[in-house]
Amino acid sequence: MELTLEQALQRGVEAHKAGKIQEADGFYTAILKADPKHPDANHNMGVLAVGVGKVHESLPFFITALETNSSIAQYWLSYIDALIRLNKMADAQAVFDRAKSNGAKGDGFDLIKKRIKASLVETKKTVNNHGNILDTLKLDQACNIAKRKVKDGLTEEAKKIYQDILKKFPKNKKALHGIKNLASKSLANKPKTEEPPTVQLQGLVNLCTPGLYQQAKDQILHLLKKYPKSINLYNILGAANKGLGNLDEAMAAYTKALSIKPDLADVHNNIGNVLKDQGKIDKAIEAYKKALSIKPNLAESYNNIGNALQYQGRLDDAVEAFDKAISMKPDFADAHNNMANALQDLGKLEESIEAYTKAISIKPDYAEAYNNMGVVLKEQGKLEEAIEAYKRALALKPNYDNAILNASTVRIQISDTKLITEELEKILENHSLDLIEMPKFKIQQAVRAFLICDQELVRKHLNIYKSYPPSSIAKLQPEDQVFCSAYNQFLQKLIVAPLVTKPNFADNRAVFHLGESHCLSYAHRLIKINGTGYTIRPRITFGGKAFHFSTEKENAFKAITKANFHNLPDASIVFLSFGEIDCRPDEGFISAATKHKKPIKDLVSDTVKGYVDWFIEQNSNKHHSLFFFNVPAPVYNKKYLAEVNETVMSTIKLFNCLLNKTLKDYDAKIIDVYKLTVGHDGFSNSLFHIDDVHLSSDAINEIEQQIGTFL
């Protein structure tokens, strides 16, 4: 029967208390392999190391225990004790001060404080004194100190004391015996095998777990002088170099390990990970398969094959690989999480949620799974549940960049609704993450600043974005690069002219403009309706298409727009701007017609009807005055062939024609920006376009006149 982690810990503690050191080491090591940050196992492994004289090797274990749970007083006491034993008095004092500031108290801390003080005095008198120790201490005191140094593993300091004694008492039996024992220990400590002790190896792994790769690397290079043929050291060195981004050095370390022992499945698996990071996906898969040929039940390799296949877009094959990993290791939380990612990409959202839930049930502190679940819940249109998932992720990992970005994306779009609570605002404002490597976040913040009419803050964010090196932008996904570039250019143009100096945010003096990026074109400008001045207030839905509102299923675009729509005061004046993205050559009707082999006219007709129907239904109890904007005439795009430009132009004309017809059936209103922007050749007349797709606020006067004909 397989033990749980808590059962294994209990067995380890029992063995430890009984003096069965190797047995205890086995239990603690097994726990740390399953959960490298397990606080009790790390602490106990550190205590074990101190007990066998490996005081220096104990430090990484105590550090990890405290990083995971700093509220346990004994963790602090054990760490400080180890530092005192190593004569690292300045460090011991610093850690003691941290413990006290963390609220630690009790008799144990009073005693450790006295030890620190006494050791500082003793250190000044003894080893650090350039004279002979017997100049300040009696013979018996010196012998006792030397004996304690030996017990703590400080053999060089003990040797120095014995040498001082022999200088004055050449025939002193205790000193002669002590020197002899130290010499014997030195010989006995020479490695009989090519591998360092388990405690030492686990300490190196513990350094890598929180990202202390350089520290781990430095220690490994030092140990390799003593263990030049250590397979484990080269394997961990590969992991440290990979963590540092030194992929060629990582490959060299793994290759060295294989030169010592070619049939190491774990090392072949690790080589696959390096190859994947180098973009050599096919070779990575070969390496994973090589690992499986050596060790057919290596679940990690099947999981990695799944990740590689998903990267290649082979989603069904990826799911199959993840399934194999899980069949071999049912409690493999990462495999369940990765399976969920692949299912999401396949559009199997409910199955994806189930897989994330399973991953979290195995690993309750799995921040990444909570974040990923939030993405899927948002995609399903379950905004409240998505926000809760992001909050759980950030509660576990406050500086989690992806969760911050995802939660911020939702906040920006529905910031005026009740879904955005003070708690979420506080979480997103109080993190300590350095966002220098998050250019998309900075663009989002610029959009948010524009939405609240803070022109100077927009400039500040855009200037920071402009300062990013090209390498930061290159790290983004292609669609995110397009997002950042488009909004950067658009916002730069929108803030050239001053916005309304004192915008009137009173609900009864506002026109609300819901849409994708087009809702920003007239934002915070004045518009006169029946002689009364109103401020146009934007409500954005990133990437929203008319198509998204025409589908039967709920989705993020509907949910975001619905939250904003229903949050508006009843009987508001509402502008709606969706449809332009649907008419682009690479992401709307044109590409869909080719993909689904369906006439564009049928696609446009179905979309327009569903789009209008959805908003009319939402408005049944709100009684807003709805004004649907049609799509402006297209700017001729020289990147495309003339045939493609003609197709875009005809698609826009078709969309606008069917929109006009549908709105007449509902006796609804249309704002005809196409009429304002079309030239004699069917393309933009360049009078109102601020860039290739958006209009400038110069169009407001024309819009006012059109509204006047309805009211």
C-alpha positions, -999 to 999 in steps of 0.1 A, spaced: 0 0 0 14 34 -10 19 58 18 6 93 18 31 122 24 19 126 60 22 88 67 57 89 52 66 119 74 53 101 105 74 70 96 104 92 90 101 110 124 97 76 141 128 63 125 147 95 132 138 94 169 149 57 170 183 67 156 176 49 123 192 76 103 193 59 69 157 48 72 146 84 82 167 98 53 148 75 29 114 86 40 123 123 40 140 120 5 108 103 -9 86 131 5 109 158 -11 109 140 -44 71 142 -45 70 177 -29 103 196 -29 89 224 -8 74 202 20 83 223 51 85 195 77 104 172 55 129 199 46 133 209 83 138 173 94 163 166 66 182 196 79 181 184 114 193 150 101 222 166 83 233 185 115 231 153 135 256 135 112 280 165 112 269 178 78 260 212 92 267 232 60 245 209 39 216 215 63 213 252 54 193 248 21 168 226 38 162 251 66 159 279 41 133 260 20 113 252 51 112 288 62 103 300 26 74 277 26 62 284 62 79 311 83 54 308 111 69 277 127 93 288 155 113 256 154 124 262 118 139 295 128 156 279 159 171 251 139 184 274 112 200 298 137 215 268 156 232 256 124 246 290 116 260 292 152 276 258 147 292 270 115 304 301 133 284 323 110 276 347 138 266 377 117 242 355 97 229 340 129 222 374 143 205 386 111 182 356 110 174 359 147 164 396 140 142 384 111 126 358 133 118 383 159 103 408 134 82 379 121 67 376 156 88 347 169 90 344 207 95 319 235 121 304 258 139 289 228 146 323 213 158 336 247 183 308 249 194 311 213 200 349 219 223 340 248 241 315 226 247 341 199 260 366 225 283 340 241 296 327 208 304 362 196 325 367 228 341 333 224 349 339 188 368 370 196 388 352 222 395 320 203 398 312 167 397 347 153 425 357 178 458 357 160 476 346 192 475 312 209 441 302 223 458 294 257 466 330 260 430 337 270 416 303 280 426 275 304 438 241 289 405 223 298 384 250 283 404 249 250 401 211 248 363 213 254 359 239 226 380 218 202 358 188 210 327 208 203 341 221 170 347 185 159 311 176 168 299 205 147 320 196 117 343 225 120 374 203 117 399 231 106 390 252 137 394 222 159 427 214 144 439 249 150 430 247 187 448 214 191 479 228 173 478 258 197 477 234 227 506 213 213 527 244 209 527 249 246 522 213 258 538 191 231 529 159 249 493 167 258 474 134 253 440 150 245 455 172 218 476 144 203 446 121 203 424 148 188 449 155 159 451 117 153 413 114 151 410 143 127 436 127 104 417 94 105 384 112 98 400 130 69 410 97 54 377 81 61 359 110 44 376 105 11 349 94 -13 345 57 -17 320 62 -44 316 87 -72 285 104 -57 281 129 -29 259 120 1 221 121 -5 218 150 19 242 170 -1 225 162 -34 190 170 -20 204 203 -7 214 212 -43 179 203 -56 165 225 -29 185 254 -41 171 249 -76 135 247 -65 131 283 -55 153 295 -84 187 298 -67 204 284 -98 236 303 -96 242 293 -60 235 257 -69 258 259 -99 287 273 -78 284 246 -52 282 218 -79 313 231 -96 331 230 -63 319 194 -56 329 182 -90 365 187 -80 359 160 -54 334 139 -74 345 143 -110 324 114 -122 292 121 -103 262 115 -126 239 132 -102 260 164 -100 261 167 -138 224 161 -140 217 188 -114 242 211 -131 223 207 -163 191 217 -145 208 248 -129 221 259 -163 187 255 -179 172 276 -152 198 303 -158 190 301 -196 224 287 -204 210 260 -227 243 251 -244 259 246 -210 230 226 -198 233 203 -229 270 199 -222 263 189 -186 237 163 -196 259 150 -223 287 146 -198 264 126 -175 255 103 -205 292 98 -213 296 83 -178 264 62 -180 245 62 -214 213 45 -202 201 72 -179 164 77 -188 160 109 -166 190 126 -184 176 118 -219 143 133 -207 161 164 -195 180 167 -228 145 167 -244 135 196 -223 166 216 -234 159 208 -271 123 219 -267 135 252 -252 158 256 -282 129 252 -306 140 217 -318 107 201 -311 112 169 -333 146 162 -317 131 168 -283 104 142 -290 132 118 -301 150 124 -268 118 117 -248 112 85 -267 148 74 -260 141 79 -223 110 57 -226 129 30 -245 151 28 -214 124 33 -188 90 26 -204 70 37 -173 86 72 -171 54 93 -168 74 126 -170 85 117 -206 50 111 -218 40 144 -202 68 162 -220 59 145 -253 24 158 -248 37 193 -243 58 191 -274 29 178 -295 6 205 -282 33 231 -292 31 216 -327 -7 218 -327 -12 180 -326 -38 183 -299 -54 149 -301 -20 132 -300 -10 155 -271 -41 144 -251 -32 108 -258 3 113 -244 -10 131 -213 -34 102 -208 -5 77 -208 14 98 -183 -17 99 -160 -23 61 -164 12 55 -151 11 81 -124 -25 90 -114 -14 117 -90 7 135 -116 -8 170 -111 13 186 -139 0 160 -164 -36 167 -154 -30 205 -158 -14 200 -192 -42 177 -203 -66 205 -193 -46 230 -214 -49 207 -245 -86 201 -240 -91 238 -238 -74 243 -271 -97 216 -285 -127 236 -273 -136 209 -248 -141 234 -220 -161 213 -195 -136 184 -198 -108 210 -194 -124 223 -161 -126 187 -148 -89 181 -155 -79 214 -137 -101 204 -108 -84 171 -106 -49 187 -107 -59 210 -78 -74 181 -58 -39 165 -60 -20 197 -54 -41 222 -35 -15 250 -38 -13 247 -76 -15 284 -85 -9 277 -122 -39 254 -124 -61 280 -107 -50 306 -132 -55 283 -162 -90 274 -148 -97 311 -146 -89 315 -183 -113 287 -193 -141 299 -170 -138 333 -186 -139 317 -220 -172 301 -209 -185 335 -199 -184 327 -161 -167 359 -151 -174 358 -114 -160 322 -111 -130 332 -133 -122 361 -110 -124 338 -80 -99 314 -97 -75 343 -104 -78 354 -68 -70 319 -55 -40 318 -78 -27 351 -65 -34 342 -29 -11 312 -33 14 331 -55 10 369 -50 36 379 -77 23 354 -103 27 374 -136 2 355 -157 -25 356 -131 -19 394 -126 -22 399 -164 -53 378 -167 -71 393 -138 -61 428 -150 -75 420 -184 -109 413 -169 -108 443 -145 -100 467 -174 -131 456 -193 -157 456 -165 -141 480 -140 -174 498 -135 -194 467 -126 -200 451 -92 -179 421 -103 -147 441 -96 -145 443 -58 -122 463 -36 -105 430 -26 -95 423 -63 -84 459 -67 -62 456 -36 -46 423 -48 -38 438 -82 -23 470 -68 -3 456 -39 19 430 -56 57 435 -57 63 420 -91 87 438 -114 67 442 -146 96 453 -168 93 421 -188 55 424 -193 50 448 -222 14 436 -227 5 445 -191 19 480 -197 -2 485 -228 -33 473 -209 -25 498 -182 -24 525 -209 -58 515 -221 -71 515 -186 -57 550 -181 -74 562 -213 -107 546 -202 -106 568 -170 -96 599 -190 -61 602 -175 -42 615 -205 -9 620 -186 -10 585 -172 -16 571 -207 16 589 -219 36 576 -189 26 540 -197 33 543 -234 67 559 -227 76 530 -205 64 506 -232 85 525 -258 116 520 -236 113 482 -237 141 465 -257 129 446 -289 138 413 -271 110 419 -246 84 424 -274 98 394 -293 90 371 -263 53 378 -267 29 355 -285 23 367 -321 -13 378 -313 0 397 -283 26 415 -304 -2 426 -327 -23 437 -297 5 458 -283 16 474 -315 -20 483 -326 -30 498 -293 3 516 -288 -1 534 -322 -39 540 -317 -35 555 -282 -6 577 -293 -29 593 -319 -59 595 -296 -40 616 -270 -25 641 -295 -55 664 -290 -66 671 -253 -95 652 -240 -124 668 -222 -108 690 -195 -135 682 -169 -155 652 -182 -190 650 -169 -193 615 -155 -229 620 -144 -249 591 -158 -277 614 -171 -252 634 -191 -233 605 -207 -235 585 -239 -222 550 -233 -202 535 -262 -198 497 -261 -175 480 -285 -140 467 -293 -112 492 -299 -136 514 -320 -153 525 -288 -122 546 -280 -124 568 -311 -148 593 -296 -141 586 -259 -142 615 -235 -153 639 -262 -184 661 -261 -214 653 -283 -246 674 -286 -279 657 -288 -310 679 -291 -289 708 -280 -277 691 -248 -241 683 -243 -230 647 -233 -197 631 -226 -190 599 -245 -179 572 -220 -163 540 -234 -169 504 -223 -144 481 -241 -146 444 -250 -112 434 -263 -114 417 -296 -152 416 -297 -168 406 -330 -204 407 -341 -200 369 -346 -194 364 -308 -229 377 -301 -245 355 -328 -235 322 -313 -258 301 -291 -231 294 -264 -221 318 -237 -186 332 -241 -163 359 -226 -173 385 -251 -210 382 -243 -204 381 -206 -182 412 -206 -205 432 -228 -236 420 -209 -220 430 -175 -214 465 -189 -247 468 -207 -268 458 -177 -248 480 -153 -258 511 -173 -287 533 -160 -320 524 -175 -330 543 -207 -294 554 -215 -282 564 -249 -259 536 -261 -236 534 -291 -226 499 -303 -195 493 -324 -189 457 -334 -183 442 -369 -151 457 -382 -129 429 -370 -154 404 -386 -146 420 -420 -108 417 -418 -91 394 -443 -74 371 -418 -98 367 -388 -134 370 -398 -159 362 -426 -133 359 -453 -111 333 -436 -142 315 -422 -158 311 -456 -126 293 -469 -123 272 -438 -159 261 -436 -165 261 -474 -196 283 -469 -207 314 -489 -197 346 -473 -232 360 -477 -247 332 -456 -221 337 -428 -227 375 -428 -264 371 -428 -265 346 -399 -240 368 -379 -258 401 -384 -292 386 -374 -277 369 -343 -258 400 -333 -288 424 -335 -311 398 -319 -288 394 -289 -287 432 -282 -324 436 -287 -330 408 -262 -306 423 -237 -324 456 -240 -359 442 -233 -359 454 -197 -333 482 -199 -351 504 -225 -318 520 -238 -318 540 -270 -295 518 -291 -274 532 -320 -256 505 -340 -225 518 -358 -218 501 -392 -183 495 -405 -163 523 -420 -150 520 -456 -117 502 -456 -83 517 -461 -66 501 -490 -39 479 -476 -8 476 -497 3 445 -478 -24 426 -496 -31 419 -533 -58 439 -550 -80 409 -550 -79 407 -512 -86 444 -508 -116 441 -532 -129 411 -511 -126 432 -479 -145 461 -495 -173 439 -508 -176 421 -474 -180 454 -455 -206 466 -480 -225 433 -475 -223 435 -437 -235 471 -437 -263 464 -461 -276 434 -441 -272 454 -408 -292 483 -422 -320 459 -434 -321 440 -400 -323 472 -380 -352 484 -401 -370 452 -393 -366 461 -356 -372 498 -361 -337 503 -346 -312 530 -354 -280 529 -374 -251 554 -374 -237 553 -410 -200 559 -406 -195 541 -439 -212 569 -457 -188 594 -441 -157 575 -450 -163 559 -484 -145 574 -515 -154 570 -552 -134 538 -555 -151 521 -525 -122 526 -502 -115 552 -475 -117 589 -485 -90 596 -458 -112 623 -443 -118 607 -409 -95 577 -405 -69 581 -378 -51 549 -388 -59 519 -411 -91 509 -392 -101 535 -367 -118 569 -371 -109 601 -353 -131 622 -331 -135 646 -361 -165 624 -371 -185 635 -341 -201 664 -358 -214 642 -386 -226 616 -360 -245 644 -342 -264 653 -374 -273 617 -380 -286 613 -345 -307 645 -349 -327 628 -377 -338 601 -352 -348 623 -323 
